[in-house]
Every structure is written in structure tokens, then in C-alpha cells.
């Protein structure tokens, strides 16, 4: 039985069956969220290995320096992007 937020109704007698069903419904909802969260975490990058960009930037920067920055950003984006399932 799914969780019903309208139960128990105000001023009703306590019914163990009704309360048990409510608690089981909540437990089921929590379990579903946990499975979804675990699946989402499993698909994330784990400690991506991206080396630092060790360069000095001139003023104004050269095209090669800007290209190196773009390449490093692309490397970082690829390292932290979750794979499509």
C-alpha cells in the first residue's frame, strides 16, 4: 500500500494495520529514493585525473596560450562528465 498523507484521520482510533501500512509505504518511498541516489552516484566521475596547466600567460595572451586553456578546460569537462547510460 502506498503512503497516504491523509491517514490517520484526525481524532480516529489507532489502527495497527493502518499505521503499519503507512510505515511500509514510507519505507518503500525511502528505498526508491535510495536506489535512485545510489544509481546517480555510481555514474559520477571518481577523482578525475587532470593535471594542472603549468604555463605563464603573457599580456596580451598568445593564441597558443588561449588554445592551451581551452584544451585544459575540455579535458576537465570530459573528466567530470557523467557517462550517458
Biopython code that builds the backbone (N, CA, C, O; Angstrom):
import numpy as np
from Bio.PDB.StructureBuilder import StructureBuilder

atoms = [
    (1, "UNK", "N", (0.847, -1.180, 0.000)),
    (1, "UNK", "CA", (0.000, 0.000, 0.000)),
    (1, "UNK", "C", (0.892, 1.243, 0.000)),
    (1, "UNK", "O", (1.796, 1.351, 0.828)),
    (2, "UNK", "N", (0.648, 2.175, -0.914)),
    (2, "UNK", "CA", (1.444, 3.403, -0.915)),
    (2, "UNK", "C", (1.089, 4.285, 0.270)),
    (2, "UNK", "O", (0.011, 4.167, 0.852)),
    (3, "UNK", "N", (2.005, 5.162, 0.611)),
    (3, "UNK", "CA", (1.782, 6.108, 1.703)),
    (3, "UNK", "C", (0.609, 7.016, 1.364)),
    (3, "UNK", "O", (0.507, 7.513, 0.242)),
    (4, "UNK", "N", (-0.278, 7.233, 2.333)),
    (4, "UNK", "CA", (-1.435, 8.123, 2.168)),
    (4, "UNK", "C", (-1.319, 9.222, 3.220)),
    (4, "UNK", "O", (-1.536, 8.959, 4.403)),
    (5, "UNK", "N", (-0.979, 10.462, 2.813)),
    (5, "UNK", "CA", (-0.776, 11.526, 3.797)),
    (5, "UNK", "C", (-2.053, 11.940, 4.530)),
    (5, "UNK", "O", (-1.987, 12.718, 5.482)),
    (6, "UNK", "N", (-3.200, 11.439, 4.108)),
    (6, "UNK", "CA", (-4.457, 11.795, 4.793)),
    (6, "UNK", "C", (-4.758, 10.862, 5.953)),
    (6, "UNK", "O", (-5.729, 11.073, 6.679)),
    (7, "UNK", "N", (-3.935, 9.826, 6.139)),
    (7, "UNK", "CA", (-4.184, 8.862, 7.213)),
    (7, "UNK", "C", (-3.114, 8.984, 8.290)),
    (7, "UNK", "O", (-1.971, 9.320, 7.979)),
    (8, "UNK", "N", (-3.446, 8.726, 9.514)),
    (8, "UNK", "CA", (-4.796, 8.538, 10.047)),
    (8, "UNK", "C", (-5.544, 9.875, 10.099)),
    (8, "UNK", "O", (-4.945, 10.941, 10.237)),
    (9, "UNK", "N", (-6.840, 9.782, 9.987)),
    (9, "UNK", "CA", (-7.650, 11.000, 10.034)),
    (9, "UNK", "C", (-7.664, 11.530, 11.460)),
    (9, "UNK", "O", (-7.464, 10.779, 12.415)),
    (10, "UNK", "N", (-7.901, 12.825, 11.595)),
    (10, "UNK", "CA", (-7.925, 13.455, 12.919)),
    (10, "UNK", "C", (-8.927, 12.776, 13.836)),
    (10, "UNK", "O", (-10.034, 12.430, 13.423)),
    (11, "UNK", "N", (-8.525, 12.592, 15.075)),
    (11, "UNK", "CA", (-9.365, 12.034, 16.146)),
    (11, "UNK", "C", (-9.837, 10.610, 15.883)),
    (11, "UNK", "O", (-10.839, 10.184, 16.457)),
    (12, "UNK", "N", (-9.140, 9.863, 15.030)),
    (12, "UNK", "CA", (-9.532, 8.475, 14.785)),
    (12, "UNK", "C", (-8.841, 7.567, 15.794)),
    (12, "UNK", "O", (-7.819, 7.931, 16.375)),
    (13, "UNK", "N", (-9.406, 6.391, 15.993)),
    (13, "UNK", "CA", (-8.768, 5.398, 16.846)),
    (13, "UNK", "C", (-7.541, 4.863, 16.132)),
    (13, "UNK", "O", (-7.511, 4.781, 14.904)),
    (14, "UNK", "N", (-6.542, 4.504, 16.899)),
    (14, "UNK", "CA", (-5.308, 3.989, 16.322)),
    (14, "UNK", "C", (-5.566, 2.580, 15.796)),
    (14, "UNK", "O", (-6.099, 1.722, 16.500)),
    (15, "UNK", "N", (-5.175, 2.362, 14.545)),
    (15, "UNK", "CA", (-5.302, 1.046, 13.934)),
    (15, "UNK", "C", (-3.907, 0.569, 13.565)),
    (15, "UNK", "O", (-3.223, 1.191, 12.752)),
    (16, "UNK", "N", (-3.489, -0.541, 14.167)),
    (16, "UNK", "CA", (-2.140, -1.026, 13.907)),
    (16, "UNK", "C", (-1.956, -1.360, 12.425)),
    (16, "UNK", "O", (-0.888, -1.107, 11.868)),
    (17, "UNK", "N", (-2.959, -1.913, 11.793)),
    (17, "UNK", "CA", (-2.867, -2.261, 10.378)),
    (17, "UNK", "C", (-2.677, -0.995, 9.536)),
    (17, "UNK", "O", (-1.831, -0.961, 8.643)),
    (18, "UNK", "N", (-3.462, 0.039, 9.821)),
    (18, "UNK", "CA", (-3.361, 1.288, 9.070)),
    (18, "UNK", "C", (-1.990, 1.937, 9.269)),
    (18, "UNK", "O", (-1.374, 2.389, 8.304)),
    (19, "UNK", "N", (-1.512, 1.986, 10.506)),
    (19, "UNK", "CA", (-0.208, 2.575, 10.781)),
    (19, "UNK", "C", (0.911, 1.755, 10.150)),
    (19, "UNK", "O", (1.865, 2.320, 9.614)),
    (20, "UNK", "N", (0.805, 0.431, 10.207)),
    (20, "UNK", "CA", (1.803, -0.440, 9.596)),
    (20, "UNK", "C", (1.869, -0.190, 8.087)),
    (20, "UNK", "O", (2.954, -0.097, 7.513)),
    (21, "UNK", "N", (0.700, -0.081, 7.452)),
    (21, "UNK", "CA", (0.665, 0.192, 6.021)),
    (21, "UNK", "C", (1.301, 1.551, 5.705)),
    (21, "UNK", "O", (2.013, 1.688, 4.710)),
    (22, "UNK", "N", (1.045, 2.542, 6.541)),
    (22, "UNK", "CA", (1.637, 3.865, 6.334)),
    (22, "UNK", "C", (3.159, 3.798, 6.443)),
    (22, "UNK", "O", (3.874, 4.346, 5.605)),
    (23, "UNK", "N", (3.643, 3.123, 7.479)),
    (23, "UNK", "CA", (5.089, 3.000, 7.666)),
    (23, "UNK", "C", (5.735, 2.198, 6.538)),
    (23, "UNK", "O", (6.821, 2.544, 6.074)),
    (24, "UNK", "N", (5.072, 1.132, 6.099)),
    (24, "UNK", "CA", (5.600, 0.362, 4.978)),
    (24, "UNK", "C", (5.619, 1.192, 3.696)),
    (24, "UNK", "O", (6.547, 1.077, 2.896)),
    (25, "UNK", "N", (4.605, 2.021, 3.500)),
    (25, "UNK", "CA", (4.583, 2.906, 2.348)),
    (25, "UNK", "C", (5.725, 3.910, 2.385)),
    (25, "UNK", "O", (6.357, 4.158, 1.358)),
    (26, "UNK", "N", (6.002, 4.495, 3.552)),
    (26, "UNK", "CA", (7.127, 5.419, 3.702)),
    (26, "UNK", "C", (8.449, 4.710, 3.455)),
    (26, "UNK", "O", (9.330, 5.247, 2.782)),
    (27, "UNK", "N", (8.591, 3.503, 3.999)),
    (27, "UNK", "CA", (9.815, 2.723, 3.818)),
    (27, "UNK", "C", (10.054, 2.441, 2.339)),
    (27, "UNK", "O", (11.183, 2.537, 1.859)),
    (28, "UNK", "N", (9.005, 2.098, 1.629)),
    (28, "UNK", "CA", (9.113, 1.837, 0.202)),
    (28, "UNK", "C", (9.556, 3.089, -0.555)),
    (28, "UNK", "O", (10.391, 3.008, -1.455)),
    (29, "UNK", "N", (8.998, 4.240, -0.192)),
    (29, "UNK", "CA", (9.383, 5.501, -0.835)),
    (29, "UNK", "C", (10.851, 5.825, -0.561)),
    (29, "UNK", "O", (11.576, 6.249, -1.461)),
    (30, "UNK", "N", (11.281, 5.627, 0.670)),
    (30, "UNK", "CA", (12.681, 5.879, 1.044)),
    (30, "UNK", "C", (13.607, 4.939, 0.281)),
    (30, "UNK", "O", (14.653, 5.363, -0.208)),
    (31, "UNK", "N", (13.232, 3.669, 0.176)),
    (31, "UNK", "CA", (14.048, 2.702, -0.561)),
    (31, "UNK", "C", (14.187, 3.104, -2.028)),
    (31, "UNK", "O", (15.268, 2.976, -2.602)),
    (32, "UNK", "N", (13.104, 3.589, -2.639)),
    (32, "UNK", "CA", (13.149, 4.008, -4.032)),
    (32, "UNK", "C", (14.075, 5.204, -4.220)),
    (32, "UNK", "O", (14.819, 5.264, -5.199)),
    (33, "UNK", "N", (14.036, 6.144, -3.300)),
    (33, "UNK", "CA", (14.924, 7.304, -3.366)),
    (33, "UNK", "C", (16.371, 6.856, -3.206)),
    (33, "UNK", "O", (17.259, 7.349, -3.903)),
    (34, "UNK", "N", (16.606, 5.932, -2.296)),
    (34, "UNK", "CA", (17.970, 5.439, -2.063)),
    (34, "UNK", "C", (18.523, 4.750, -3.307)),
    (34, "UNK", "O", (19.685, 4.953, -3.660)),
    (35, "UNK", "N", (17.712, 3.943, -3.969)),
    (35, "UNK", "CA", (18.158, 3.262, -5.189)),
    (35, "UNK", "C", (18.502, 4.296, -6.262)),
    (35, "UNK", "O", (19.533, 4.189, -6.926)),
    (36, "UNK", "N", (17.635, 5.295, -6.427)),
    (36, "UNK", "CA", (17.900, 6.340, -7.410)),
    (36, "UNK", "C", (19.170, 7.110, -7.094)),
    (36, "UNK", "O", (19.956, 7.418, -7.990)),
    (37, "UNK", "N", (19.369, 7.419, -5.829)),
    (37, "UNK", "CA", (20.570, 8.142, -5.420)),
    (37, "UNK", "C", (21.825, 7.309, -5.644)),
    (37, "UNK", "O", (22.830, 7.819, -6.139)),
    (38, "UNK", "N", (21.771, 6.041, -5.285)),
    (38, "UNK", "CA", (22.920, 5.157, -5.498)),
    (38, "UNK", "C", (23.256, 5.028, -6.977)),
    (38, "UNK", "O", (24.430, 5.006, -7.346)),
    (39, "UNK", "N", (22.232, 4.941, -7.831)),
    (39, "UNK", "CA", (22.472, 4.858, -9.271)),
    (39, "UNK", "C", (23.090, 6.147, -9.795)),
    (39, "UNK", "O", (23.977, 6.109, -10.647)),
    (40, "UNK", "N", (22.628, 7.281, -9.294)),
    (40, "UNK", "CA", (23.179, 8.568, -9.729)),
    (40, "UNK", "C", (24.633, 8.709, -9.295)),
    (40, "UNK", "O", (25.468, 9.178, -10.068)),
    (41, "UNK", "N", (24.933, 8.314, -8.084)),
    (41, "UNK", "CA", (26.304, 8.412, -7.581)),
    (41, "UNK", "C", (27.224, 7.469, -8.350)),
    (41, "UNK", "O", (28.368, 7.816, -8.642)),
    (42, "UNK", "N", (26.727, 6.283, -8.678)),
    (42, "UNK", "CA", (27.550, 5.301, -9.387)),
    (42, "UNK", "C", (27.975, 5.807, -10.762)),
    (42, "UNK", "O", (28.993, 5.366, -11.296)),
    (43, "UNK", "N", (27.204, 6.727, -11.339)),
    (43, "UNK", "CA", (27.529, 7.225, -12.664)),
    (43, "UNK", "C", (28.378, 8.473, -12.677)),
    (43, "UNK", "O", (28.621, 9.036, -13.744)),
    (44, "UNK", "N", (28.839, 8.926, -11.521)),
    (44, "UNK", "CA", (29.633, 10.146, -11.484)),
    (44, "UNK", "C", (31.121, 9.823, -11.557)),
    (44, "UNK", "O", (31.550, 8.708, -11.263)),
    (45, "UNK", "N", (31.882, 10.810, -11.951)),
    (45, "UNK", "CA", (33.331, 10.641, -12.041)),
    (45, "UNK", "C", (33.919, 10.486, -10.645)),
    (45, "UNK", "O", (33.488, 11.148, -9.701)),
    (46, "UNK", "N", (34.895, 9.616, -10.526)),
    (46, "UNK", "CA", (35.559, 9.382, -9.251)),
    (46, "UNK", "C", (36.988, 9.900, -9.357)),
    (46, "UNK", "O", (37.807, 9.352, -10.095)),
    (47, "UNK", "N", (37.272, 10.956, -8.614)),
    (47, "UNK", "CA", (38.607, 11.543, -8.591)),
    (47, "UNK", "C", (39.229, 11.635, -9.987)),
    (47, "UNK", "O", (40.216, 10.959, -10.277)),
    (48, "UNK", "N", (38.650, 12.471, -10.845)),
    (48, "UNK", "CA", (39.200, 12.571, -12.197)),
    (48, "UNK", "C", (40.649, 13.053, -12.171)),
    (48, "UNK", "O", (41.008, 13.934, -11.390)),
    (49, "UNK", "N", (41.471, 12.467, -13.030)),
    (49, "UNK", "CA", (42.890, 12.819, -13.081)),
    (49, "UNK", "C", (43.112, 13.863, -14.174)),
    (49, "UNK", "O", (43.189, 13.529, -15.357)),
    (50, "UNK", "N", (43.212, 15.104, -13.775)),
    (50, "UNK", "CA", (43.507, 16.196, -14.699)),
    (50, "UNK", "C", (44.696, 16.949, -14.120)),
    (50, "UNK", "O", (44.630, 17.484, -13.014)),
    (51, "UNK", "N", (45.763, 16.983, -14.870)),
    (51, "UNK", "CA", (46.960, 17.679, -14.407)),
    (51, "UNK", "C", (46.779, 19.188, -14.496)),
    (51, "UNK", "O", (45.978, 19.684, -15.289)),
    (52, "UNK", "N", (47.529, 19.906, -13.678)),
    (52, "UNK", "CA", (47.480, 21.360, -13.691)),
    (52, "UNK", "C", (48.050, 21.892, -15.003)),
    (52, "UNK", "O", (48.912, 21.268, -15.621)),
    (53, "UNK", "N", (47.560, 23.036, -15.407)),
    (53, "UNK", "CA", (48.071, 23.704, -16.595)),
    (53, "UNK", "C", (49.212, 24.605, -16.144)),
    (53, "UNK", "O", (48.978, 25.663, -15.558)),
    (54, "UNK", "N", (50.427, 24.196, -16.410)),
    (54, "UNK", "CA", (51.588, 24.940, -15.936)),
    (54, "UNK", "C", (52.141, 25.855, -17.006)),
    (54, "UNK", "O", (53.078, 25.494, -17.718)),
    (55, "UNK", "N", (51.572, 27.020, -17.119)),
    (55, "UNK", "CA", (52.079, 27.970, -18.096)),
    (55, "UNK", "C", (51.910, 29.385, -17.571)),
    (55, "UNK", "O", (51.038, 29.660, -16.747)),
    (56, "UNK", "N", (52.749, 30.263, -18.058)),
    (56, "UNK", "CA", (52.599, 31.681, -17.752)),
    (56, "UNK", "C", (51.820, 32.321, -18.892)),
    (56, "UNK", "O", (51.960, 31.931, -20.051)),
    (57, "UNK", "N", (51.011, 33.289, -18.555)),
    (57, "UNK", "CA", (50.206, 33.967, -19.560)),
    (57, "UNK", "C", (50.828, 35.337, -19.820)),
    (57, "UNK", "O", (51.047, 36.123, -18.898)),
    (58, "UNK", "N", (51.105, 35.601, -21.091)),
    (58, "UNK", "CA", (51.641, 36.915, -21.445)),
    (58, "UNK", "C", (50.503, 37.920, -21.557)),
    (58, "UNK", "O", (49.332, 37.541, -21.552)),
    (59, "UNK", "N", (50.842, 39.177, -21.655)),
    (59, "UNK", "CA", (49.834, 40.231, -21.774)),
    (59, "UNK", "C", (50.114, 41.011, -23.048)),
    (59, "UNK", "O", (51.084, 41.768, -23.089)),
    (60, "UNK", "N", (49.338, 40.864, -24.045)),
    (60, "UNK", "CA", (48.146, 40.034, -24.184)),
    (60, "UNK", "C", (48.531, 38.569, -24.402)),
    (60, "UNK", "O", (49.646, 38.275, -24.833)),
    (61, "UNK", "N", (47.602, 37.647, -24.102)),
    (61, "UNK", "CA", (47.911, 36.228, -24.291)),
    (61, "UNK", "C", (48.022, 35.893, -25.781)),
    (61, "UNK", "O", (47.377, 36.504, -26.632)),
    (62, "UNK", "N", (48.864, 34.904, -26.056)),
    (62, "UNK", "CA", (49.005, 34.449, -27.436)),
    (62, "UNK", "C", (47.887, 33.469, -27.765)),
    (62, "UNK", "O", (47.225, 32.946, -26.869)),
    (63, "UNK", "N", (47.683, 33.228, -29.042)),
    (63, "UNK", "CA", (46.668, 32.267, -29.466)),
    (63, "UNK", "C", (46.992, 30.881, -28.903)),
    (63, "UNK", "O", (46.087, 30.150, -28.503)),
    (64, "UNK", "N", (48.256, 30.522, -28.870)),
    (64, "UNK", "CA", (48.653, 29.211, -28.337)),
    (64, "UNK", "C", (48.312, 29.088, -26.851)),
    (64, "UNK", "O", (47.886, 28.023, -26.403)),
    (65, "UNK", "N", (48.493, 30.162, -26.087)),
    (65, "UNK", "CA", (48.158, 30.126, -24.656)),
    (65, "UNK", "C", (46.651, 29.965, -24.451)),
    (65, "UNK", "O", (46.208, 29.184, -23.609)),
    (66, "UNK", "N", (45.878, 30.709, -25.227)),
    (66, "UNK", "CA", (44.417, 30.610, -25.118)),
    (66, "UNK", "C", (43.964, 29.215, -25.547)),
    (66, "UNK", "O", (43.062, 28.643, -24.935)),
    (67, "UNK", "N", (44.576, 28.670, -26.582)),
    (67, "UNK", "CA", (44.231, 27.321, -27.038)),
    (67, "UNK", "C", (44.567, 26.285, -25.974)),
    (67, "UNK", "O", (43.818, 25.325, -25.791)),
    (68, "UNK", "N", (45.677, 26.463, -25.273)),
    (68, "UNK", "CA", (46.052, 25.547, -24.198)),
    (68, "UNK", "C", (45.031, 25.590, -23.070)),
    (68, "UNK", "O", (44.705, 24.557, -22.484)),
    (69, "UNK", "N", (44.525, 26.778, -22.764)),
    (69, "UNK", "CA", (43.493, 26.911, -21.730)),
    (69, "UNK", "C", (42.223, 26.202, -22.174)),
    (69, "UNK", "O", (41.612, 25.480, -21.387)),
    (70, "UNK", "N", (41.823, 26.398, -23.413)),
    (70, "UNK", "CA", (40.630, 25.729, -23.923)),
    (70, "UNK", "C", (40.797, 24.215, -23.891)),
    (70, "UNK", "O", (39.879, 23.493, -23.501)),
    (71, "UNK", "N", (41.953, 23.741, -24.295)),
    (71, "UNK", "CA", (42.199, 22.292, -24.273)),
    (71, "UNK", "C", (42.112, 21.731, -22.854)),
    (71, "UNK", "O", (41.571, 20.646, -22.645)),
    (72, "UNK", "N", (42.643, 22.471, -21.883)),
    (72, "UNK", "CA", (42.612, 22.009, -20.493)),
    (72, "UNK", "C", (41.188, 22.015, -19.963)),
    (72, "UNK", "O", (40.791, 21.097, -19.246)),
    (73, "UNK", "N", (40.411, 23.043, -20.306)),
    (73, "UNK", "CA", (39.002, 23.073, -19.888)),
    (73, "UNK", "C", (38.234, 21.903, -20.493)),
    (73, "UNK", "O", (37.436, 21.265, -19.806)),
    (74, "UNK", "N", (38.463, 21.619, -21.754)),
    (74, "UNK", "CA", (37.806, 20.477, -22.380)),
    (74, "UNK", "C", (38.199, 19.169, -21.712)),
    (74, "UNK", "O", (37.358, 18.290, -21.526)),
    (75, "UNK", "N", (39.464, 19.033, -21.353)),
    (75, "UNK", "CA", (39.928, 17.835, -20.645)),
    (75, "UNK", "C", (39.215, 17.693, -19.303)),
    (75, "UNK", "O", (38.789, 16.599, -18.933)),
    (76, "UNK", "N", (39.088, 18.798, -18.581)),
    (76, "UNK", "CA", (38.406, 18.779, -17.290)),
    (76, "UNK", "C", (36.924, 18.442, -17.450)),
    (76, "UNK", "O", (36.387, 17.624, -16.702)),
    (77, "UNK", "N", (36.271, 19.063, -18.412)),
    (77, "UNK", "CA", (34.843, 18.785, -18.650)),
    (77, "UNK", "C", (34.643, 17.313, -18.988)),
    (77, "UNK", "O", (33.724, 16.675, -18.472)),
    (78, "UNK", "N", (35.494, 16.773, -19.847)),
    (78, "UNK", "CA", (35.381, 15.352, -20.199)),
    (78, "UNK", "C", (35.616, 14.451, -18.998)),
    (78, "UNK", "O", (34.976, 13.406, -18.877)),
    (79, "UNK", "N", (36.519, 14.834, -18.114)),
    (79, "UNK", "CA", (36.842, 14.007, -16.952)),
    (79, "UNK", "C", (35.698, 13.976, -15.934)),
    (79, "UNK", "O", (35.506, 12.963, -15.261)),
    (80, "UNK", "N", (34.938, 15.065, -15.810)),
    (80, "UNK", "CA", (33.894, 15.110, -14.788)),
    (80, "UNK", "C", (32.502, 14.863, -15.336)),
    (80, "UNK", "O", (31.534, 14.845, -14.575)),
    (81, "UNK", "N", (32.383, 14.671, -16.648)),
    (81, "UNK", "CA", (31.079, 14.430, -17.244)),
    (81, "UNK", "C", (30.649, 13.001, -16.967)),
    (81, "UNK", "O", (31.412, 12.054, -17.155)),
    (82, "UNK", "N", (29.420, 12.870, -16.519)),
    (82, "UNK", "CA", (28.860, 11.565, -16.237)),
    (82, "UNK", "C", (28.593, 10.838, -17.561)),
    (82, "UNK", "O", (28.049, 11.439, -18.487)),
    (83, "UNK", "N", (28.958, 9.584, -17.663)),
    (83, "UNK", "CA", (28.695, 8.861, -18.911)),
    (83, "UNK", "C", (27.190, 8.693, -19.137)),
    (83, "UNK", "O", (26.425, 8.509, -18.191)),
    (84, "UNK", "N", (26.786, 8.758, -20.386)),
    (84, "UNK", "CA", (25.382, 8.563, -20.724)),
    (84, "UNK", "C", (25.050, 7.072, -20.636)),
    (84, "UNK", "O", (25.790, 6.224, -21.136)),
    (85, "UNK", "N", (23.926, 6.774, -19.992)),
    (85, "UNK", "CA", (23.537, 5.375, -19.807)),
    (85, "UNK", "C", (22.438, 5.030, -20.770)),
    (85, "UNK", "O", (21.962, 3.895, -20.782)),
]
sb = StructureBuilder()
sb.init_structure("model")
sb.init_model(0)
sb.init_chain("A")
sb.init_seg("    ")
for serial, (resi, resn, name, xyz) in enumerate(atoms, 1):
    if name == "N":
        sb.init_residue(resn, " ", resi, " ")
    sb.init_atom(name, np.array(xyz, "f"), 0.0, 1.0, " ", f" {name:<3s}", serial, name[0])
structure = sb.get_structure()
